[in-house]
Amino acid sequence: MPPIRALESAALRLITESEEASSAARISGRGIKSSSSSLSASVIQERGSKQAMALKEHLGYLASRITNLSKCLKVLHSGLPNKNAFKTLIAAEYSGVEVQVVKNFQMGVSNKTPEFLKMNPIGKVPVLETPEGPVFESNAIARYAFQDNVKLSKVQSPLSFFLSTSNSSHINASRFMFTEELAISSLKRGLEALSTHLASKTYLVGHTVTLADIITGCNLYNGFTRILTKSFTSEFPHVERYFWTIVNQPTFRKIIGEVKQAESIPAVPSSKPAARPKETKKEEPKPKVEETAAKPKEAKKEAKKEEPKPKVEETFEEEEAPKPKLKNPLDLLPPSKMILDEWKRLYSNTKSNFHEVAIKGFWNMYDPEGYSLWFCDYKYNDENTVSFVTLNKVSGFLQRMDLVRKYAFGKMLVIGSDPPYKVKGLWLFRGKEVPQFVIDECYDIELYEWTKVNTDDEVQRERVNAMIEDLEPFEGEALLDAKCFK
Ligand SMILES: N[C@@H](CCC(=O)N[C@@H](CS)C(=O)NCC(=O)O)C(=O)O
């Protein structure tokens, strides 16, 4: 990085040439004063408007960099709003560390420049430029802003990168298997775990906001404001309560403004990010922080007057470029003559003469090439001593099977009039096996013994029928409950 003096004189030279740039120059850095000298309109025309614009942009950027470097020496490279940048700004606000956001940051442009890649070779945003060198990875930067310990944070940059990428992106090969259903199910698992942790706590640790809350609150921000509607989050009441407690802390509000929960789920872009509808834009939470966030009030006012308001970037555009939607391996199977939804409709709509209509209909539709039938038997029936606990256990299992809804139909019976209750089920899966992603993602699977139904065996077919029909007595016992997954 060239010394500040060299930057100053380079900027001065350019600034005195350009009236276009005088607004930027007026933001006085160390020793830099605005200049009334100008680059006349004709000169600008002569150089071509493109060049003039580039010059203007460059000067604005240079001037702000000099201001930044000379004034606070900690410059955050990011557009706003960006939940990862919020982490730093909130942490800095809590600990009184002065951080300034770089001007005119353009996602996909500014983070591809050689200067940026020198600071963070991964090209990810945000990066904090400090007098002791750059710190990248939002959690490491936030820690720096919270503790002002650059050494620790710089060590944590690569560590944090490898930890987060091994979990979620480049390194984790299983991510290539991810589909929407899996993403939702792992999100639910995460929120469930968080909700359990928060059941008896206001904050993640102790009795006040810590760095953990800043990071977690910001990580929840995109979800709550963009996709997770109330009907989804109400399943996780402690997370809800926690999120609103955190984002309504005065220091958070100062940085991120008022937070509003998503009212509907936006359409998933297929390969290109879809333009967001205008109406949604209007309702978007406007961040309080602007590029001049950490400046003294005077300069802030001036910057507001002089400079065109930066285009507020869409948070989703700031995330990794959207990947083409991955196909579930079950979608790649040869087509089947059995249409699962038709069977589900027949099951739901048959109100009388069930055996004649639904059961016969099922066997007419059933395609042993495209589907398989499975009996499952709970391995630990001895533990089913309390009826409502057993019923909850089965409900939880069915909830976790949500990820396979497009590819499965199931019946779960809770059997017996006295404890211990037996839990047995019947499942119809697309494909000839219990789908691997279900085995991987739904831990209940291993709590059951799975046996493939031999559909050539009349006794087994009758058992299938009895389970679909909730026939009582089932294997000589009354049913406490029968739940359907469709
Ligand atoms: N683990 C990183 C993630 C950073 C990240 O994904 N940043 C997004 C913006 S929020 C980005 O740089 N996207 C552009 C790209 O991937 O090229 C962190 O916490 O800083």
The ligand as an SDF file (V2000), in Angstrom:
LIG
                    3D

 20 19  0  0  0  0  0  0  0  0999 V2000
  -17.7380  -16.6000    5.8590 N   0  0  0  0  0  0  0  0  0  0  0  0
  -17.6710  -15.3050    5.2510 C   0  0  0  0  0  0  0  0  0  0  0  0
  -18.7730  -15.2090    4.2250 C   0  0  0  0  0  0  0  0  0  0  0  0
  -18.6390  -13.9810    3.4330 C   0  0  0  0  0  0  0  0  0  0  0  0
  -19.6040  -13.9320    2.2770 C   0  0  0  0  0  0  0  0  0  0  0  0
  -20.1880  -14.9370    1.8420 O   0  0  0  0  0  0  0  0  0  0  0  0
  -19.7680  -12.7300    1.7520 N   0  0  0  0  0  0  0  0  0  0  0  0
  -20.6310  -12.5330    0.6310 C   0  0  0  0  0  0  0  0  0  0  0  0
  -21.3640  -11.2500    0.8920 C   0  0  0  0  0  0  0  0  0  0  0  0
  -22.3480  -11.3010    2.3910 S   0  0  0  0  0  0  0  0  0  0  0  0
  -19.7750  -12.3380   -0.6140 C   0  0  0  0  0  0  0  0  0  0  0  0
  -18.6720  -11.8720   -0.5330 O   0  0  0  0  0  0  0  0  0  0  0  0
  -20.3310  -12.6810   -1.7710 N   0  0  0  0  0  0  0  0  0  0  0  0
  -19.7010  -12.4750   -3.0170 C   0  0  0  0  0  0  0  0  0  0  0  0
  -18.9470  -13.6520   -3.5620 C   0  0  0  0  0  0  0  0  0  0  0  0
  -19.0760  -14.7580   -3.0220 O   0  0  0  0  0  0  0  0  0  0  0  0
  -18.2740  -13.4510   -4.5650 O   0  0  0  0  0  0  0  0  0  0  0  0
  -17.8150  -14.2170    6.3050 C   0  0  0  0  0  0  0  0  0  0  0  0
  -18.4760  -14.4800    7.3240 O   0  0  0  0  0  0  0  0  0  0  0  0
  -17.2640  -13.1380    6.1290 O   0  0  0  0  0  0  0  0  0  0  0  0
  1  2  1  0
  2  3  1  0
  2 18  1  0
  3  4  1  0
  4  5  1  0
  5  6  2  0
  5  7  1  0
  7  8  1  0
  8  9  1  0
  8 11  1  0
  9 10  1  0
 11 12  2  0
 11 13  1  0
 13 14  1  0
 14 15  1  0
 15 16  2  0
 15 17  1  0
 18 19  2  0
 18 20  1  0
M  END
$$$$
